Amino acid sequence: MKKYEAVFILDIRKVDDEGKAFSQDFGALVESLGGKMEAAVSLGRKQFTYDINKRKAGIYWDFMFELDSLKVIEIKNKYKLNETVLRNLILINDRPEGAPTTVTLNLDGAQAQQ
């Protein structure tokens, strides 16, 4: 099994609970396909630079999971026509263990890794 990272942008008008139910459904789907959920993080509401399907903002969710490569195709097909999902991206997570996940800027402009 490989490690994957998936980012979903949810339609604000079709989600009542900031995507918590979607997150639970996604986790249940991964586990039903024989995978293992590692993390589900809500990144909150964000404004788009340009409209997506006439929407100006969306709710972002980031998922980390392990799954067989052939099963990832099933996940992509399930959410391809889902009206709740505006965009999704599933990538192989090949970061080395212990590598920083985010880079932020200090007030003086120097980079600080977290």
Backbone torsions as a table, in degrees:
resi	resn	phi	psi	omega
1	MET	NA	144.1	178.5
2	LYS	-106.2	158.6	175.4
3	LYS	-90.1	137.4	-179.6
4	TYR	-129.2	154.9	171.6
5	GLU	-125.3	131.5	-179.5
6	ALA	-126.0	136.3	175.4
7	VAL	-119.5	127.5	178.4
8	PHE	-118.7	139.3	172.1
9	ILE	-110.9	119.3	-176.3
10	LEU	-101.2	147.9	178.2
11	ASP	-74.2	123.1	-177.5
12	ILE	-61.4	-35.7	-176.6
13	ARG	-72.1	-18.9	-175.9
14	LYS	-109.6	5.9	-179.9
15	VAL	-122.2	126.8	-177.7
16	ASP	-93.2	-33.2	-169.3
17	ASP	-113.3	35.5	-179.4
18	GLU	60.2	19.8	175.0
19	GLY	90.8	8.9	-179.6
20	LYS	-64.4	-40.1	178.2
21	ALA	-66.3	-39.3	177.2
22	PHE	-62.1	-41.9	179.6
23	SER	-61.7	-43.2	178.7
24	GLN	-66.1	-40.1	177.7
25	ASP	-64.5	-40.9	179.3
26	PHE	-63.9	-44.0	177.9
27	GLY	-61.6	-41.3	178.4
28	ALA	-65.1	-37.6	178.7
29	LEU	-65.0	-45.6	179.8
30	VAL	-59.9	-45.2	-179.1
31	GLU	-69.2	-33.6	178.1
32	SER	-69.1	-24.6	177.2
33	LEU	-87.2	4.5	177.6
34	GLY	92.4	13.4	-179.1
35	GLY	-97.9	-173.9	-178.3
36	LYS	-137.3	123.0	176.0
37	MET	-78.6	132.3	177.3
38	GLU	-103.5	-38.6	-178.7
39	ALA	-159.7	147.5	173.1
40	ALA	-136.4	113.7	-174.0
41	VAL	-122.6	126.1	174.4
42	SER	-82.0	125.1	178.2
43	LEU	-95.7	-0.7	174.6
44	GLY	84.5	-174.2	178.8
45	ARG	-83.4	136.7	178.9
46	LYS	-137.9	144.0	175.9
47	GLN	-78.4	142.7	176.8
48	PHE	-85.8	151.6	173.7
49	THR	-70.2	-37.4	175.5
50	TYR	-136.5	157.2	-176.7
51	ASP	-65.1	142.6	172.5
52	ILE	-119.5	114.6	-177.9
53	ASN	52.4	44.1	179.5
54	LYS	63.4	22.6	176.6
55	ARG	-108.2	143.7	-177.9
56	LYS	-102.0	-11.7	-179.1
57	ALA	-152.7	164.6	179.0
58	GLY	-153.2	169.4	177.7
59	ILE	-103.2	124.1	-176.8
60	TYR	-98.4	136.7	174.2
61	TRP	-130.5	138.1	178.3
62	ASP	-118.0	125.9	-178.8
63	PHE	-120.3	139.1	172.9
64	MET	-119.0	129.0	-178.0
65	PHE	-155.3	163.2	174.3
66	GLU	-111.6	136.4	-177.6
67	LEU	-162.0	154.5	175.3
68	ASP	-67.2	143.3	-175.4
69	SER	-58.3	-38.2	-178.0
70	LEU	-70.8	-26.4	-179.7
71	LYS	-76.4	-22.5	179.3
72	VAL	-63.6	-33.6	178.2
73	ILE	-61.5	-37.6	177.8
74	GLU	-63.3	-39.8	178.3
75	ILE	-64.9	-45.1	179.5
76	LYS	-60.0	-43.3	-179.5
77	ASN	-67.0	-35.7	-179.4
78	LYS	-64.5	-40.2	-175.6
79	TYR	-96.4	1.0	-178.9
80	LYS	-62.7	-42.5	-176.5
81	LEU	-108.7	13.8	179.8
82	ASN	-74.1	125.7	-176.8
83	GLU	-71.2	-20.9	179.5
84	THR	-73.3	-30.0	-175.4
85	VAL	-93.8	119.0	176.1
86	LEU	-81.8	-43.8	179.3
87	ARG	-147.3	152.2	171.8
88	ASN	-147.7	154.8	179.9
89	LEU	-147.0	125.3	178.1
90	ILE	-120.3	122.7	-177.6
91	LEU	-126.1	152.4	172.0
92	ILE	-72.2	129.4	-179.8
93	ASN	-91.9	100.5	-177.6
94	ASP	-112.4	27.6	175.5
95	ARG	-70.1	140.2	175.5
96	PRO	-66.1	152.5	178.2
97	GLU	-60.1	135.6	178.3
98	GLY	84.3	-0.6	179.5
99	ALA	-73.6	145.3	179.0
100	PRO	-65.7	146.5	-177.7
101	THR	-98.5	-23.9	-180.0
102	THR	-135.8	153.6	174.8
103	VAL	-123.5	128.0	179.0
104	THR	-122.7	162.7	178.6
105	LEU	-104.7	136.0	172.9
106	ASN	-76.0	171.0	179.6
107	LEU	-64.0	-27.5	179.4
108	ASP	-85.2	2.1	176.8
109	GLY	93.8	-8.2	179.1
110	ALA	-78.2	147.8	179.2
111	GLN	-79.8	138.4	175.4
112	ALA	-128.0	128.4	-179.3
113	GLN	-95.0	142.8	178.0
114	GLN	-114.3	NA	NA
